[in-house]
Amino acid sequence: EWFISYPINNYNVTLCIGDYIHFSDTFLSNTDTLDLDYYVLSYNEEVAKNHFKQVKPMLKCFEYYFDQYPFINDGYALIETPYLGMEHQSAIAYGNNFLPGYKGNKSFIDGLDFDFIILHETGHEWWGNSITTNDIADMWVHEGFCTYSEVLYVECHYGYEEMLSYVNNQKNKVRNNKPIIGTFNVNNKGSSDMYFKGSLMLHTLRNYINDDVLWFRMLKDMTNYFKLQVVDGKDIISYINNYTNRDFTVFFEQYLNNKDLPQLQYKLQKNGKNYTIIYRWEAIDEFKMPVLINIGYLDILIYPSNEWKELDIGSFDKNKFKIRDDLFFIDVKKM
């Protein structure tokens, strides 16, 4: 018998039938005890017991950023399946063959050693299962935040520098072929860029906000505010605007409703020993995201708009100049 005490999406319901063995564990979730149940084929019991040890550190990281596991009364489960994986609510389908990465491909996870399917599908318990969108055109809320949860796990478990490497490794999976948001009311979910471009958009927003205390507090508060609710993408954007007391409407319009990245166009002009940077955004109207540049020994925040601007940035080794596109997912063009 399997009982669900919380609201559930119809696509989160499944049946799994096989020669399963069951083993269990518990996880201290705040002051509550979360039951962890594992169902694997009988001949995989020993490898599964070792492989699933990564679940508790993962849950600890996710609860740090998103607060308590949202289905505490129903428990958490991994169930071995013949297909790769699916975020079935409190009964996650697992078919990654007890391998690290994506079917054993560790380059997919930037050379790290965790199981991508366990991590990603568990992230959906918060983003997709607890917080669900009314229309699949807004699935960036599910997949963008869930893919970004991987980034936060890496920061939590491996450190900030590994996080930067991991999130920038996601860039080679972005296609920029069509907008992330699909067409509403016609069962259209838009571009698959909702995953990795969505994650990189959130990484960019973190650096745009430039206040990690505010950023992480907002993530946790937002996850609780919309817990066990059906939302629209615009609700998420409005919440972020209100919480930060800033207007990111144009930012989201650029990344979600346009296939192209904002392009930072720049040139360096030498004046004696000093340099002047001349710069602007090639982007939608009113796109004014600040961005960091580095002159070898110092990060400098510049404020591009659609119009050309100039800034004297002093004397430095030109070969060490770079745009901090590790912090901002943008296109860069030197003129």
N, C-alpha and C positions, 0 to 999 in steps of 0.2 A: 504494500500500500504506500502511495506517495501523496502527501497532502501539501497543498500550497495555501498559505494563509494571507498572502499579499496579492494585490492586483498583478496580473500577468498578461503580457502581449501574446496573441495567439501564435505568433511565430516562435515564441519561447517554449512552447509545449512540444514534447517529443516522447517517443517510446524507444527503449533500448532493450533488446532481448539477446541473451547469449550465455555462455558458460562462465558466469561472473563469480569471482570471489570478492568479498567485502572486507576492508580493514578501515580503521578509523583513527582519529586523533582529535584534539581540541586546540582551540586558539583563544587566548585571552583578549577579548575585544572590549576595550575600555574596562568596565567592571563586569561585563557579561562574558559568558563562555559560548563560543561559536563552535558548533559541531562540524568537524571535517570528515566527510565520508568519501571513500574511494572505491570504485567498482572497476576491476580490470579482469581480463581473461585469465583463467586459472594459471596458465603457464607464464604469465608476466608478473606474478605477485612479487617476487623478490626484487626485480629491477624497478618495479613501480614504487615499492616502499622506499628505495633509495632516491629515486628520481623526484618523487613528490615532496622531499624534504625542503625544496625551494618554495613551497606554498606559503609557509608561515612568515618567512622574512618578506615575501612579496606582499602579503596582506598587511603586515606591519607598515610597510612603506605607503601603500594605498590609503590606509586609514590615517596616516600622518597628513596626507595631502587632501583627502576627500572625506574624512571622518568615517564613522563606523560603517562597517559592511551593512548594506541597506536591507538585507533579508535575514537578519540575525535569528529570528525564530524558526526559519525554515532550514537554516544551515547552509553549508557550502559543500558542493560535491564535484568531483571529476569522474567522468564515466568514459571508459575506453570505447572508441567507435571505429568503424572501418573507414570513415572519412576524416578529414584533417581536423576540423573543429567547428564549434558553434556555441554562441553564448546563451544556451538554454538556461533559463533563470534557476539558480541554485542547483543546477544539474548540468554543468558544462561538459559538452562533448569534447573528448580529447582523442586525437588520432595522429599525433606527431611522432609515434614510435619510440618514445622515451629518448629523444635525441635533442641536443642543444640547437638553438637557432630555428630556422624554418626548414623542416625535413632534413636536418643535419647541416644545412648551409649556414655557417657562422658568419660569413661575410654579410648576410642579410641583417645581422644584429651587430655589425661593426666589430666582429671578432670576439665578442663576449661569450659567456658560457651558459646563459639561461635558456629556458625553453620558451620560444616566442609564443607558441600557441597558448600555453598556460597563462602567460602574462597578458597577452592581448585580450583573450576571451574573458579573463577575470576582470579586466578594466571595464568591460561592458556591463558588469553588474551595477556599476555606478552610472555609466554613460551609455544609455541604450535601454537598459532594463528598468532601473529606477527612474531615470529621466529619459523620456521617450518623446519623439516629435510627432505632431499630428499628421504630417505629410512627409513622405520619403524624399521630397525635394529638399528638405532640411536635414538630411542624414549626416551632414557635416557635424552636427551636434553629437551624434553617436560616434562617428568614426574619427572625426578630428580630435575630439577630447580624449577618446580612448587611445588613439595612436600617440597622443601627447602624454598619456599616462605612462607609456613605456619610457618616454624621455625622463619623466620625473622619477620613475623607479630606478633608472640608471644613475641619476644624480644622487638619490637616496642611498643606493647600495654600493656604487663604485666611485662617486665623487663628481664634482662640478666639471673638471676637465674631460672626464670620460663622457659626461652628458653632452658637452659641446661636440665632441667627436661623433657621438651617436646621432644626435639630431641633424648634424650636417651630412652624415651618411645617408639620411633619408632623401636628400636632394636628388640623388640619381634615380629615384623612383617616381619623380614628379614629371608629368607629361605636358602640362599647360596647354591641353588640347581643346578644352571647353570649360565654361564656368562650373564651379563646384556646386552651386545651387541649381537644381533642376527646374522643370516646369511644374507649377503647382496644380493640383486637382486632376492630374491625368496619369498618376502612377509613374512618374519620371524622377529618377534620383540623381541626375546630373553626372558630373565627371567622377571617376575613381580617384581623382586628386583630392577628394574629401578626406582621404586617409593621411597621406604624407604631406601634401601641401597644407591641409588643415592643421596638422601638428606643427609644421614650420611657421604657419601664420600665428599660432598661439605662442610659440617661442619668440617670434618677432614682437608680438604684443607685450610680452613680459618685459622686453628690453625697451620698447616704446614707453611703457608706463614708468620704467626705471625706478621701481620701488619694490623690492622683493618682499618686504614685510607686508605691504598692501596686497601684492599679487597673490601670495600664498594664503593670506587671510580671506581674500575674496573668493579664491577657488573653493575653499572649504565651506564658507558661508553660502556660496551659490549652490553647491552640491546639496546642502541641507535645505536651502530655501525651495528648491524645485524637486525635492525628494518625493518619489512615488507619484509623479505628476506627468501629464502630457502637455507639451509646450510647443511653441513655434520658435524658430531661430531668432526672430525679432525680439522675443522675450528675453533670450540670453543676452543679446546685444544691448537691450534697454537696461537690463540689470547691471551689466558692466559699466555702461555710461553713468548710471545713477550712483553706483557704488564708488566709482573713482572720481565722480563729479567732473568728468571730462567727456567730450563727445568724440567717439571713435566710429561714428556712422560712415564717414567717407573711407576710413581704413577698411572696414568690413566690406563696403561696396567694392573696393578695388580687388580685394583678395577672393571674395566669394562670387561676385557677379561678373567678373572679367577674367578671361583666360590668361591674360598676360600679367607678368609681374611688373610692379613699378620699376622703371629704369632710372637709376641715378646716372646722369650724364655729368662729366666733369673734365676739366683740364687744369694743369698746373702751369703757372706763369712765373718765371724767375725775374726778380727785381733786385739786382745786386746779389747779396748773399741770402736774401729772403725769398720765400715763395708765396704766391697768392693762389688760392684755389677758386676757380670759377665753376659754378655748379647749378643744377636744377633737376627737378623731377620730370620725366616723361611719363605721365600717368593721367588718371582721370582728373577732371577739374577739382580744385580745392584739396588735392592730396598734399599734405604738408608734414608728413612724418619726419621727425628729426632722425639723424643717423650719425653714428660714430665713425670718425676717421682716425688713423694712427700714424704718427710721424716718427715712429721708431722708439721714442721714449715717453710718449704721451698720447692718450686718447683725447680727441677734441670732438665735441658735439656740434654738428652743423644743422641748419634749419632750412632745407631746400623747400622750394615751392615750384609752381609751374613756370615761374619767371627766373631768369638768370640772376644769380647773386655772386658776390665776391667776398672773400675773407682772407686777410693776411694771416698766415700760419707760421711765419718766422723762418728760421734757418734750421735745416735738418738734412740728413742724407736721403736724397730722393729715392734711392733704391730700397729704402726701408718704409716708404709710404705705402699704406694700404687702406682700403675701405673695410670696415668691420662687418663684412657680410657673413661672418660666422655667428653674429648676433641678430642680423636682420636678413630675412629671405627676400632678396631683391636682385634685379639684374643691374649690372654695372657696365657702363660704357665710357671708356676714356676717349675724349674727342681729340 
